[in-house]
Amino acid sequence: MVKVNFEFDWGTTGEIQDTGFWCLVSQDGVASFGDWDEITAAIAQRGVEAWKANIGQGNFSEPLIGRRVVAYHYRQDHKEILDRAEYGFSGANEWKGTATSPMPPENTVVVSLYGYDPSTYTPQRARKRGRMYMPTFGATQMGAGGVLASSTQQGWLDVTKNFFNDFTSALDVLEQPSLDDTHARPYVVSVAGQIATKVTHLRVGRVTDTQRRRRNRLPEEYIQAPINT
């Protein structure tokens, strides 16, 4: 398994915001065991390029600056990093927020990752879903009542869906053309349950406040969409 970590500088404070997800690397549906230095480098580059191409800078606060994407290839038990590569948000891939009024850090858009259709029942479902906390977004994203407007909520679902669909397209493994049909597909990993489930659906809610007491007082509504698998 590979952990893909997206890092962002928060202005000049020295603080780092990060988010990410697990993925399984396969070639035509068969696990790839090639040159992991090259594969992790290709995954990190794809992460930067897919983020730059699909995640709008205007949704995020001005102090937020893309730093790098790091891909960590873990041992099967997830206890040791075997290979590591990174790729920076620089040059043509420079990315930074442009919204002038940031939300407080306890507010974030949460993209839920599901290994099943959330509208249906599946066994052990708690071990087949995860969350991706997006970086600090701009206040203009908020609607009335302290929640995302419906159109804004749909926009977040659309851009994250496009991001994942872009990310899962075939990698360009520069030094090994024979691996160019290799894919890195997002997974939800439960170490305790020893379960890894391919992400098939995304879900985005309207409530962005992560503090439980306030969050529970706000009406929540979810929308969802499938992604390429």
FILUM-649898 format. One record per residue (C-alpha): residue in three letters; x, y, z; chain. Coordinates in steps of 0.05 Angstrom, whole numbers, plus 5000, padded with zeros to 4 digits. Layout:
<nodes>
> ala / X / Y / Z / A $
...
</nodes>
This chain:
<nodes>
> met / 5000 / 5000 / 5000 / A $
> val / 5021 / 5072 / 4988 / A $
> lys / 5001 / 5131 / 5031 / A $
> val / 4994 / 5196 / 4991 / A $
> asn / 5004 / 5257 / 5035 / A $
> phe / 4989 / 5329 / 5011 / A $
> glu / 5026 / 5383 / 5050 / A $
> phe / 5009 / 5458 / 5052 / A $
> asp / 5044 / 5517 / 5085 / A $
> trp / 4997 / 5562 / 5125 / A $
> gly / 5026 / 5630 / 5109 / A $
> thr / 5088 / 5651 / 5147 / A $
> thr / 5068 / 5619 / 5213 / A $
> gly / 5109 / 5557 / 5202 / A $
> glu / 5047 / 5514 / 5209 / A $
> ile / 5034 / 5456 / 5162 / A $
> gln / 4966 / 5431 / 5140 / A $
> asp / 4962 / 5362 / 5109 / A $
> thr / 4911 / 5313 / 5081 / A $
> gly / 4915 / 5249 / 5041 / A $
> phe / 4892 / 5178 / 5030 / A $
> trp / 4917 / 5107 / 5019 / A $
> cys / 4921 / 5075 / 4951 / A $
> leu / 4936 / 5007 / 4922 / A $
> val / 4983 / 5003 / 4863 / A $
> ser / 4964 / 4953 / 4809 / A $
> gln / 4979 / 4938 / 4736 / A $
> asp / 4920 / 4912 / 4696 / A $
> gly / 4889 / 4889 / 4762 / A $
> val / 4952 / 4853 / 4785 / A $
> ala / 4994 / 4880 / 4842 / A $
> ser / 5057 / 4913 / 4815 / A $
> phe / 5125 / 4896 / 4844 / A $
> gly / 5170 / 4937 / 4800 / A $
> asp / 5218 / 4994 / 4816 / A $
> trp / 5183 / 5027 / 4875 / A $
> asp / 5228 / 5088 / 4872 / A $
> glu / 5200 / 5103 / 4803 / A $
> ile / 5128 / 5084 / 4821 / A $
> thr / 5126 / 5127 / 4884 / A $
> ala / 5156 / 5185 / 4845 / A $
> ala / 5102 / 5178 / 4792 / A $
> ile / 5048 / 5176 / 4845 / A $
> ala / 5073 / 5239 / 4879 / A $
> gln / 5077 / 5275 / 4813 / A $
> arg / 5007 / 5252 / 4794 / A $
> gly / 4981 / 5277 / 4861 / A $
> val / 5009 / 5347 / 4849 / A $
> glu / 4984 / 5350 / 4777 / A $
> ala / 4915 / 5324 / 4792 / A $
> trp / 4907 / 5373 / 4851 / A $
> lys / 4931 / 5432 / 4809 / A $
> ala / 4885 / 5414 / 4751 / A $
> asn / 4821 / 5401 / 4791 / A $
> ile / 4822 / 5435 / 4859 / A $
> gly / 4805 / 5509 / 4850 / A $
> gln / 4851 / 5558 / 4886 / A $
> gly / 4793 / 5607 / 4895 / A $
> asn / 4759 / 5560 / 4945 / A $
> phe / 4817 / 5565 / 4994 / A $
> ser / 4845 / 5618 / 5039 / A $
> glu / 4900 / 5664 / 5014 / A $
> pro / 4954 / 5644 / 5065 / A $
> leu / 4950 / 5571 / 5041 / A $
> ile / 5007 / 5550 / 4996 / A $
> gly / 5017 / 5481 / 4965 / A $
> arg / 5083 / 5452 / 4989 / A $
> arg / 5091 / 5381 / 4964 / A $
> val / 5060 / 5312 / 4956 / A $
> val / 5096 / 5254 / 4989 / A $
> ala / 5083 / 5181 / 4970 / A $
> tyr / 5103 / 5130 / 5023 / A $
> his / 5106 / 5056 / 5003 / A $
> tyr / 5091 / 5016 / 5066 / A $
> arg / 5105 / 4945 / 5085 / A $
> gln / 5043 / 4901 / 5085 / A $
> asp / 5032 / 4910 / 5160 / A $
> his / 5038 / 4986 / 5153 / A $
> lys / 5093 / 4989 / 5206 / A $
> glu / 5153 / 5005 / 5162 / A $
> ile / 5164 / 5053 / 5103 / A $
> leu / 5200 / 5017 / 5048 / A $
> asp / 5204 / 5072 / 4995 / A $
> arg / 5190 / 5147 / 4993 / A $
> ala / 5185 / 5200 / 4939 / A $
> glu / 5161 / 5272 / 4936 / A $
> tyr / 5141 / 5323 / 4884 / A $
> gly / 5133 / 5398 / 4896 / A $
> phe / 5079 / 5448 / 4879 / A $
> ser / 5127 / 5492 / 4840 / A $
> gly / 5136 / 5522 / 4771 / A $
> ala / 5076 / 5506 / 4727 / A $
> asn / 5046 / 5468 / 4785 / A $
> glu / 5048 / 5525 / 4836 / A $
> trp / 4984 / 5525 / 4876 / A $
> lys / 4960 / 5573 / 4930 / A $
> gly / 4894 / 5597 / 4957 / A $
> thr / 4866 / 5664 / 4933 / A $
> ala / 4806 / 5675 / 4979 / A $
> thr / 4819 / 5737 / 5022 / A $
> ser / 4779 / 5717 / 5084 / A $
> pro / 4798 / 5650 / 5116 / A $
> met / 4752 / 5608 / 5159 / A $
> pro / 4778 / 5589 / 5228 / A $
> pro / 4818 / 5524 / 5231 / A $
> glu / 4763 / 5485 / 5265 / A $
> asn / 4723 / 5491 / 5201 / A $
> thr / 4738 / 5445 / 5143 / A $
> val / 4703 / 5412 / 5085 / A $
> val / 4704 / 5337 / 5097 / A $
> val / 4704 / 5290 / 5038 / A $
> ser / 4682 / 5221 / 5061 / A $
> leu / 4712 / 5162 / 5023 / A $
> tyr / 4669 / 5100 / 5018 / A $
> gly / 4685 / 5030 / 4996 / A $
> tyr / 4612 / 5018 / 4983 / A $
> asp / 4550 / 5056 / 4962 / A $
> pro / 4530 / 5096 / 5024 / A $
> ser / 4456 / 5088 / 5007 / A $
> thr / 4461 / 5012 / 5014 / A $
> tyr / 4477 / 4964 / 5071 / A $
> thr / 4545 / 4930 / 5073 / A $
> pro / 4576 / 4887 / 5129 / A $
> gln / 4632 / 4918 / 5170 / A $
> arg / 4618 / 4985 / 5139 / A $
> ala / 4653 / 5024 / 5194 / A $
> arg / 4719 / 4993 / 5170 / A $
> lys / 4704 / 5010 / 5097 / A $
> arg / 4698 / 5086 / 5101 / A $
> gly / 4747 / 5142 / 5116 / A $
> arg / 4753 / 5217 / 5115 / A $
> met / 4795 / 5267 / 5078 / A $
> tyr / 4798 / 5334 / 5114 / A $
> met / 4810 / 5389 / 5063 / A $
> pro / 4855 / 5449 / 5078 / A $
> thr / 4827 / 5514 / 5106 / A $
> phe / 4777 / 5544 / 5057 / A $
> gly / 4752 / 5615 / 5046 / A $
> ala / 4693 / 5647 / 5081 / A $
> thr / 4658 / 5661 / 5015 / A $
> gln / 4643 / 5586 / 5011 / A $
> met / 4594 / 5591 / 5069 / A $
> gly / 4519 / 5600 / 5059 / A $
> ala / 4465 / 5621 / 5107 / A $
> gly / 4458 / 5587 / 5174 / A $
> gly / 4531 / 5569 / 5181 / A $
> val / 4531 / 5513 / 5129 / A $
> leu / 4553 / 5507 / 5056 / A $
> ala / 4503 / 5531 / 5005 / A $
> ser / 4474 / 5474 / 4963 / A $
> ser / 4509 / 5497 / 4900 / A $
> thr / 4575 / 5504 / 4937 / A $
> gln / 4567 / 5435 / 4967 / A $
> gln / 4555 / 5406 / 4898 / A $
> gly / 4617 / 5443 / 4873 / A $
> trp / 4661 / 5410 / 4925 / A $
> leu / 4634 / 5342 / 4907 / A $
> asp / 4646 / 5354 / 4833 / A $
> val / 4718 / 5379 / 4840 / A $
> thr / 4739 / 5323 / 4887 / A $
> lys / 4707 / 5271 / 4842 / A $
> asn / 4745 / 5300 / 4783 / A $
> phe / 4809 / 5300 / 4824 / A $
> phe / 4803 / 5226 / 4841 / A $
> asn / 4784 / 5207 / 4771 / A $
> asp / 4845 / 5244 / 4745 / A $
> phe / 4890 / 5214 / 4799 / A $
> thr / 4870 / 5142 / 4782 / A $
> ser / 4887 / 5147 / 4708 / A $
> ala / 4949 / 5110 / 4684 / A $
> leu / 5015 / 5133 / 4715 / A $
> asp / 5074 / 5156 / 4674 / A $
> val / 5132 / 5115 / 4703 / A $
> leu / 5189 / 5151 / 4667 / A $
> glu / 5244 / 5100 / 4672 / A $
> gln / 5201 / 5039 / 4660 / A $
> pro / 5154 / 5046 / 4600 / A $
> ser / 5130 / 4975 / 4613 / A $
> leu / 5096 / 5001 / 4676 / A $
> asp / 5058 / 5058 / 4642 / A $
> asp / 4992 / 5021 / 4651 / A $
> thr / 5003 / 5021 / 4726 / A $
> his / 4947 / 5054 / 4767 / A $
> ala / 4944 / 5079 / 4839 / A $
> arg / 4872 / 5073 / 4863 / A $
> pro / 4848 / 5102 / 4930 / A $
> tyr / 4832 / 5053 / 4986 / A $
> val / 4804 / 5057 / 5056 / A $
> val / 4851 / 5019 / 5102 / A $
> ser / 4831 / 4990 / 5170 / A $
> val / 4894 / 4966 / 5205 / A $
> ala / 4854 / 4940 / 5265 / A $
> gly / 4806 / 4902 / 5221 / A $
> gln / 4860 / 4882 / 5171 / A $
> ile / 4815 / 4905 / 5115 / A $
> ala / 4832 / 4946 / 5053 / A $
> thr / 4773 / 4968 / 5011 / A $
> lys / 4774 / 5004 / 4944 / A $
> val / 4740 / 5072 / 4946 / A $
> thr / 4680 / 5073 / 4900 / A $
> his / 4640 / 5133 / 4926 / A $
> leu / 4651 / 5202 / 4954 / A $
> arg / 4604 / 5239 / 5001 / A $
> val / 4605 / 5313 / 5022 / A $
> gly / 4562 / 5344 / 5077 / A $
> arg / 4540 / 5416 / 5087 / A $
> val / 4566 / 5425 / 5158 / A $
> thr / 4639 / 5446 / 5163 / A $
> asp / 4646 / 5458 / 5238 / A $
> thr / 4685 / 5401 / 5268 / A $
> gln / 4671 / 5418 / 5341 / A $
> arg / 4619 / 5368 / 5363 / A $
> arg / 4572 / 5411 / 5404 / A $
> arg / 4563 / 5463 / 5350 / A $
> arg / 4563 / 5412 / 5294 / A $
> asn / 4506 / 5373 / 5326 / A $
> arg / 4462 / 5436 / 5327 / A $
> leu / 4468 / 5447 / 5252 / A $
> pro / 4424 / 5410 / 5202 / A $
> glu / 4466 / 5362 / 5160 / A $
> glu / 4452 / 5341 / 5089 / A $
> tyr / 4497 / 5296 / 5047 / A $
> ile / 4506 / 5287 / 4973 / A $
> gln / 4547 / 5232 / 4941 / A $
> ala / 4576 / 5209 / 4875 / A $
> pro / 4613 / 5148 / 4848 / A $
> ile / 4685 / 5153 / 4823 / A $
> asn / 4724 / 5113 / 4771 / A $
> thr / 4749 / 5047 / 4798 / A $
</nodes>
